[in-house]
Amino acid sequence: MTLFAVTRLELRRLFVRPLGWTIGALALAELGWRFALLLQLFLLNQVKLAALPDGPGYTDLVAVRLLSSLITGSPMPFGVTELALLLVPLLTMSTLASERSAGTLSLLFSTGISPSSIVLGKYLAVLIWLALWLLLTLLVPVTLAHGVTLDWGMIAAATLGAFLALAVLAAIGVASSAFASHPAIAAAGSFMVGVALNCVNLGAQLAGINVGFINWLAMSTHEENLLRGLVSSADVVWFLLAIVVALAIGVRRLDADKERG
Amino acid sequence: MRDLSLSLETGQILGLLGVNGAGKSTTLSLIAGALTPDSGTIRLQGQDFLEHPELARQAIGWLPEAAPLWPELTIREHLDAHGRLRGLAGTRLKAAGDAVLDRLELQDLAQRLAGVLSQGQRQRLGLACALLHRPALLVLDEPANALDPVQVATLRKLLRELAAEGTAVILSTHQLVEVTAVCTRVAILHEGVLRHDAPLSPDGHAVLEKTFFDIAMAQAA
């Protein structure tokens, strides 16, 4: 299928460019630092926590908190979600913007591949890269599995939440790249949209206003539930909806490119 | 483009001439499937390829102006990517890649990154990608750009060979001499309108030059 030919091409481009490796490695190093700090905090409080009935354990305080600062509530190096707000735009900025500036987008059109296959193919490649990055991140807390009791269900829910957040940011990044002529503009655009979507309800919350719609609109609302181990179809549907809307906007833009030149 | 109607037979080489902005590249982009026309049809081997875009994948090879490439990929990776996008895989892809590398004398450069190639090498790689799947129609936009005289002569020989093998070729150029050297027919576009479409006369260059300037200057006057 030509969609997978686009995915393969994009994966190859991602893996031969130093940018992907560099930001991936830097992000993992930062997460390693966060893990060490979280583990240190856990060990310091381990005795007190053990005395609590149903007190939080290693999974709650270290493994899941590696993924996001949303539920940490204390100053820490960034978790996966916060890093992704910066990392994903850098990863996706070239997917279509550089194709447009280099003229290779027209070549892709000329092979008879539909704009939707181009967008989906590129998106799939970014998603595979991000899944590998998330997998490497998760290996860090899981390395201690022999010495601690892991709540695998909660880890699975939190992983799903982090992955869906990455998938939404990737879809926004690809859509932003579809609109931009230069990768830097695409990165700036998707960073701003990603940040806005993640904390659109922040102002209302600070003002003590708890409006249903604005909370529903914020990605953090839905991710937080998953990070706490609560898998709700309403939250999953929100993520899928956000992905579909972003990709549809990207496809529409490429359609217009093909019509207008 | 307005009221443009062109047809091309197997083995013909059509030279598309016109001043800057005449609509040559737009015409080629439409034929190659990179742009969608507002109206009209483009038929290829009897089928409307706007309705069947997969036809373009198999039957058209396109070299746009300035050979767009992915600088981070090698020549071999370009051919692999283009082949897969055109539906080739496995041993067929490898054989097709080897054949065009040989034909365009790029075998020794196969592992070189496109980003470090000279302009002439880039142009040859672009041509290799266009030829990889043995298209029935080859669409070339200024293919002799950045080629040295030896490479231009090799390109002309290649185009004649392809035509002899049954490939139809559309060649856009600013150079009248390029048209008279290889084309069997010439079309002249001016301001998006087809002003001339005829076989190349035996006394070639002088007649073509007069026709071309008559069309271009009449508008200016």
Chai-1 contact restraints between the chains, C-beta under 6 A:
chainA,res_idxA,chainB,res_idxB,connection_type,confidence,min_distance_angstrom,max_distance_angstrom,comment,restraint_id
A,A5,B,R84,contact,1.0,0.0,6.0,A-B,restraint_1
A,A5,B,L85,contact,1.0,0.0,6.0,A-B,restraint_2
A,L9,B,A81,contact,1.0,0.0,6.0,A-B,restraint_3
A,R13,B,E72,contact,1.0,0.0,6.0,A-B,restraint_4
A,V16,B,E72,contact,1.0,0.0,6.0,A-B,restraint_5
A,R17,B,E72,contact,1.0,0.0,6.0,A-B,restraint_6
A,A102,B,P68,contact,1.0,0.0,6.0,A-B,restraint_7
A,G103,B,P68,contact,1.0,0.0,6.0,A-B,restraint_8
A,T104,B,P68,contact,1.0,0.0,6.0,A-B,restraint_9
A,S106,B,A34,contact,1.0,0.0,6.0,A-B,restraint_10
A,L107,B,P68,contact,1.0,0.0,6.0,A-B,restraint_11
A,F109,B,A34,contact,1.0,0.0,6.0,A-B,restraint_12
A,S110,B,A32,contact,1.0,0.0,6.0,A-B,restraint_13
A,S110,B,G33,contact,1.0,0.0,6.0,A-B,restraint_14
A,S110,B,A34,contact,1.0,0.0,6.0,A-B,restraint_15
A,S110,B,W62,contact,1.0,0.0,6.0,A-B,restraint_16
A,T111,B,R57,contact,1.0,0.0,6.0,A-B,restraint_17
A,T111,B,L85,contact,1.0,0.0,6.0,A-B,restraint_18
A,T111,B,R86,contact,1.0,0.0,6.0,A-B,restraint_19
A,G112,B,P53,contact,1.0,0.0,6.0,A-B,restraint_20
A,G112,B,E54,contact,1.0,0.0,6.0,A-B,restraint_21
A,G112,B,A56,contact,1.0,0.0,6.0,A-B,restraint_22
A,G112,B,R57,contact,1.0,0.0,6.0,A-B,restraint_23
A,K258,B,T36,contact,1.0,0.0,6.0,A-B,restraint_24
A,E259,B,T36,contact,1.0,0.0,6.0,A-B,restraint_25
A,G261,B,L35,contact,1.0,0.0,6.0,A-B,restraint_26
